[in-house]
Amino acid sequence: MNRLYAPRRMQLQGKEAYCLHDHEFAEVLCLDEGECLHQINGHSHQLTTGDCIFIRPWDYHSFHSVNGKPFWLLNVCFQWHLNAKIAQRYYPGEPTPFGEDLPMPKAFRLEAGRLRWMRNTFFSLLQAPTTTFHIERYLMNLFAELCPLPEEDSLLNSQAPLWMKNAWQAIQHPEHLRLGPPEFHRLCGRSPEHVSREFRRLTGQTLTRSINQLRMNYASSLLASSSREIIDVALDCGFESLSHFYACFRRNSNTSPAAFRKQAQAESSTWMESPTMPLSRPEFSGQGK
């Protein structure tokens, strides 16, 4: 079966539930229920419900049951060039979100709320038509949720207090982001003066500039993956003035929102015309390629 991507919920069981293999495509794997042993690149890890891993094409891995009990995986296979294009567009000059520059694949432990989010996004993708739009939206949402941009990382990995880290994660959701700095102050539960002063001390940037960067990232995603009117995108990002939105977008991207959309959607059309690869489960003999 030749497809751009393939979401599957798989039940596996047995001593060698899935033999050692690598492949030409990438995978997002999440242990949806149960536990298993995951062997990857010469290392062995026990996975429990909520563990999520980004598998690159060259990763050599297998799955094994624990005490012979079944386990369930949410699995999204997709063509590797999709990640490369997203990285080029949104992460230029930075480590890519899927972690191809790392010796081992990225792994995440999803708490209950994020696991529910992961399940919802997976089943939305499963029920959607197989198009570039839907897999791009899935991957962009995944990266935004699990792989913060460098500006965000500097705060989340700093000595910032927990109340500020929690507020920073929350402000990245559209319903909070559109309300801007006042909403961040509210989420922090501290005085605006104290929050702004601490934010600048910890990040070296003003709160307004950092939130505007988040808004531009969100706007870019909406422009690239939808046909919504530009004024609606501006309003959804929290800009009441279209001229202010255009000025911020041009300063951030060195182009206008309309030109950005035209280029992004032209690239998407090119991707759809590129050759696809088989994503049906291969029969493995325990050997690599």
C-alpha positions as CSV (number, residue, x, y, z in Angstrom):
1,M,0.0,0.0,0.0
2,N,1.5,3.3,-1.1
3,R,0.5,6.2,1.2
4,L,1.8,9.5,2.5
5,Y,1.2,8.3,6.1
6,A,-0.6,5.6,8.0
7,P,-2.0,5.8,11.6
8,R,-2.6,2.4,13.3
9,R,-3.5,1.2,16.7
10,M,-1.8,-2.2,17.1
11,Q,-2.2,-4.9,19.7
12,L,1.0,-6.9,20.1
13,Q,1.9,-9.9,22.3
14,G,4.7,-12.4,22.7
15,K,8.4,-12.8,23.3
16,E,9.1,-11.2,20.0
17,A,6.0,-9.2,19.4
18,Y,7.8,-7.1,16.7
19,C,11.2,-8.4,15.5
20,L,14.3,-6.2,15.1
21,H,13.9,-3.9,12.1
22,D,14.5,-0.5,10.6
23,H,12.7,1.1,7.7
24,E,12.5,4.0,5.2
25,F,9.9,6.0,7.0
26,A,9.6,7.7,10.4
27,E,7.2,6.7,13.2
28,V,5.5,8.4,16.2
29,L,5.0,5.6,18.7
30,C,2.9,5.9,21.9
31,L,2.2,3.0,24.4
32,D,-1.5,3.4,24.7
33,E,-2.1,0.6,27.2
34,G,0.0,-2.0,29.0
35,E,3.8,-2.3,29.2
36,C,6.5,-3.8,27.0
37,L,10.3,-4.0,26.5
38,H,11.6,-1.8,23.7
39,Q,15.1,-2.6,22.3
40,I,16.5,0.2,20.2
41,N,20.0,0.8,18.9
42,G,21.5,-1.7,21.3
43,H,19.7,-0.4,24.4
44,S,16.7,-1.9,26.2
45,H,14.0,0.1,28.0
46,Q,10.8,-0.9,29.7
47,L,7.9,1.2,28.4
48,T,4.7,1.9,30.3
49,T,1.4,3.5,29.3
50,G,2.1,7.1,28.2
51,D,5.6,6.6,26.9
52,C,6.0,8.2,23.5
53,I,9.0,7.9,21.1
54,F,10.0,9.5,17.8
55,I,11.5,6.8,15.6
56,R,13.9,7.9,12.8
57,P,14.2,5.7,9.7
58,W,17.7,4.4,10.7
59,D,16.7,3.4,14.3
60,Y,16.9,-0.4,14.7
61,H,14.3,-1.6,17.2
62,S,12.0,-4.3,18.4
63,F,9.2,-4.9,21.0
64,H,8.7,-7.7,23.5
65,S,5.9,-8.4,25.9
66,V,6.4,-8.3,29.6
67,N,5.3,-11.7,31.1
68,G,3.6,-12.5,27.8
69,K,0.9,-9.9,28.3
70,P,-0.6,-7.9,25.4
71,F,0.1,-4.2,24.9
72,W,-1.3,-1.6,22.6
73,L,0.6,1.0,20.5
74,L,-0.6,4.1,18.8
75,N,1.6,4.3,15.7
76,V,1.8,7.0,13.0
77,C,4.2,6.1,10.1
78,F,4.9,9.0,7.7
79,Q,7.2,9.8,4.9
80,W,10.5,11.2,6.2
81,H,10.6,14.2,3.8
82,L,7.6,15.7,5.6
83,N,9.7,16.2,8.7
84,A,12.5,17.7,6.7
85,K,10.2,20.3,5.1
86,I,8.6,21.2,8.4
87,A,12.1,21.6,10.0
88,Q,13.3,23.7,7.1
89,R,10.3,26.0,7.3
90,Y,9.9,26.4,11.1
91,Y,13.2,25.5,12.7
92,P,15.8,27.0,10.3
93,G,19.3,26.7,11.7
94,E,18.1,24.9,14.8
95,P,18.1,21.3,16.0
96,T,15.1,19.7,14.3
97,P,12.1,18.6,16.4
98,F,12.3,14.9,15.4
99,G,15.8,14.7,16.8
100,E,17.8,13.3,13.8
101,D,20.9,15.0,15.2
102,L,20.7,12.9,18.4
103,P,22.4,9.6,19.1
104,M,19.1,8.1,20.4
105,P,15.5,8.9,19.5
106,K,13.6,11.5,21.5
107,A,11.4,10.0,24.2
108,F,8.6,11.5,26.3
109,R,6.6,10.5,29.3
110,L,3.1,11.8,28.9
111,E,1.1,12.5,32.0
112,A,-2.7,11.8,32.0
113,G,-3.7,15.1,30.3
114,R,-1.2,14.9,27.5
115,L,-2.0,11.2,26.9
116,R,-5.6,12.1,26.4
117,W,-4.5,14.8,24.0
118,M,-2.3,12.3,22.2
119,R,-5.2,9.9,21.8
120,N,-7.6,12.6,20.6
121,T,-5.1,13.8,17.9
122,F,-4.4,10.2,16.8
123,F,-8.0,9.3,16.4
124,S,-8.7,12.6,14.6
125,L,-5.9,11.7,12.1
126,L,-7.2,8.1,11.8
127,Q,-10.7,9.3,10.8
128,A,-9.4,12.1,8.5
129,P,-8.8,11.8,4.7
130,T,-5.2,11.0,3.8
131,T,-3.9,14.4,2.8
132,T,-0.8,16.5,3.4
133,F,-2.9,19.0,5.3
134,H,-3.9,16.4,8.0
135,I,-0.5,14.9,8.5
136,E,1.1,18.4,8.6
137,R,-1.4,19.5,11.2
138,Y,-0.8,16.4,13.2
139,L,3.0,16.8,13.2
140,M,2.9,20.5,13.9
141,N,0.6,20.1,16.8
142,L,2.8,17.3,18.1
143,F,5.9,19.4,17.8
144,A,4.3,22.4,19.4
145,E,3.1,20.3,22.3
146,L,6.2,18.2,22.9
147,C,9.1,20.1,21.3
148,P,9.3,23.7,22.4
149,L,11.1,26.2,20.2
150,P,14.5,27.5,21.4
151,E,13.0,30.6,23.0
152,E,10.5,28.4,24.9
153,D,13.2,25.9,25.9
154,S,15.3,28.5,27.5
155,L,12.5,29.3,29.9
156,L,11.2,25.8,30.5
157,N,14.7,24.4,31.2
158,S,15.8,27.4,33.3
159,Q,15.6,28.0,37.0
160,A,12.2,29.6,36.5
161,P,9.7,28.8,39.3
162,L,7.1,26.2,38.6
163,W,4.2,28.7,38.5
164,M,6.0,30.5,35.6
165,K,6.8,27.2,33.7
166,N,3.1,26.1,34.0
167,A,1.9,29.5,32.8
168,W,4.3,29.4,29.8
169,Q,3.1,26.0,28.7
170,A,-0.6,27.1,29.1
171,I,-0.1,30.4,27.1
172,Q,0.9,28.4,24.0
173,H,-2.6,27.1,23.6
174,P,-4.7,29.4,21.3
175,E,-7.4,30.2,23.8
176,H,-4.8,31.7,26.1
177,L,-2.3,33.0,23.5
178,R,-4.8,35.3,21.8
179,L,-5.2,37.2,25.1
180,G,-1.5,38.0,25.3
181,P,0.6,39.2,28.2
182,P,-2.3,40.1,30.5
183,E,-3.4,36.4,30.3
184,F,0.1,35.3,31.1
185,H,0.1,37.5,34.2
186,R,-3.2,35.9,35.2
187,L,-2.0,32.4,34.7
188,C,1.1,33.1,36.8
189,G,-1.1,34.4,39.6
190,R,1.4,37.2,40.4
191,S,1.5,40.9,39.9
192,P,2.3,42.0,36.3
193,E,5.3,43.9,37.4
194,H,6.8,40.9,39.2
195,V,6.0,38.5,36.3
196,S,7.5,40.8,33.6
197,R,10.6,41.5,35.7
198,E,11.3,37.8,36.4
199,F,10.6,36.8,32.9
200,R,13.1,39.2,31.5
201,R,15.7,38.2,34.1
202,L,15.3,34.5,33.2
203,T,15.1,34.8,29.4
204,G,16.8,38.0,28.5
205,Q,13.7,39.0,26.5
206,T,10.6,41.0,27.2
207,L,7.4,39.1,27.8
208,T,5.7,41.0,24.9
209,R,8.3,40.0,22.4
210,S,8.3,36.4,23.4
211,I,4.5,36.1,23.2
212,N,4.5,37.8,19.9
213,Q,7.0,35.2,18.7
214,L,4.6,32.5,19.8
215,R,1.8,34.3,18.0
216,M,3.9,34.4,14.8
217,N,4.6,30.7,15.0
218,Y,0.9,30.0,15.4
219,A,0.0,32.3,12.5
220,S,2.5,30.6,10.2
221,S,1.0,27.3,11.0
222,L,-2.5,28.5,10.3
223,L,-1.5,30.2,7.0
224,A,0.3,27.1,5.8
225,S,-2.3,24.6,6.7
226,S,-5.7,26.4,6.1
227,S,-7.5,28.7,3.7
228,R,-8.8,31.0,6.4
229,E,-9.0,34.7,5.7
230,I,-5.8,36.6,6.9
231,I,-7.9,38.9,9.1
232,D,-9.4,35.8,10.8
233,V,-5.8,34.4,11.4
234,A,-4.8,37.8,12.8
235,L,-7.8,37.9,15.2
236,D,-7.2,34.3,16.3
237,C,-3.7,35.2,17.2
238,G,-4.8,38.1,19.2
239,F,-4.1,41.0,16.9
240,E,-7.0,43.5,16.7
241,S,-5.3,45.6,14.1
242,L,-4.6,44.0,10.7
243,S,-1.8,46.5,10.0
244,H,-0.1,45.6,13.3
245,F,-0.3,41.9,12.4
246,Y,1.2,42.6,8.9
247,A,4.0,44.6,10.5
248,C,4.9,41.9,13.1
249,F,4.7,39.1,10.5
250,R,6.9,40.9,8.0
251,R,9.4,41.7,10.7
252,N,9.4,38.0,11.8
253,S,9.4,36.3,8.4
254,N,10.7,39.0,6.1
255,T,7.6,38.5,3.9
256,S,3.9,39.2,4.0
257,P,1.3,36.7,5.3
258,A,-0.1,36.3,1.8
259,A,3.3,35.6,0.2
260,F,4.1,33.2,3.0
261,R,0.9,31.3,2.4
262,K,1.4,31.1,-1.4
263,Q,4.9,29.7,-1.0
264,A,3.9,27.3,1.8
265,Q,1.0,25.9,-0.1
266,A,3.0,25.6,-3.3
267,E,5.5,23.5,-1.4
268,S,2.7,21.4,-0.1
269,S,1.5,20.7,-3.6
270,T,5.0,19.7,-4.6
271,W,5.2,17.2,-1.7
272,M,1.9,15.7,-2.7
273,E,3.3,15.0,-6.2
274,S,6.5,13.4,-4.8
275,P,6.7,9.6,-4.9
276,T,5.2,7.8,-2.0
277,M,6.5,4.7,-0.2
278,P,4.8,1.6,1.2
279,L,3.7,2.0,4.8
280,S,2.1,-1.4,5.3
281,R,3.7,-3.5,8.0
282,P,6.7,-5.4,6.4
283,E,7.5,-8.9,7.2
284,F,10.8,-8.9,9.2
285,S,13.1,-11.9,9.6
286,G,14.9,-10.2,12.5
287,Q,17.5,-8.7,10.2
288,G,18.0,-5.1,9.1
289,K,18.1,-3.9,5.6
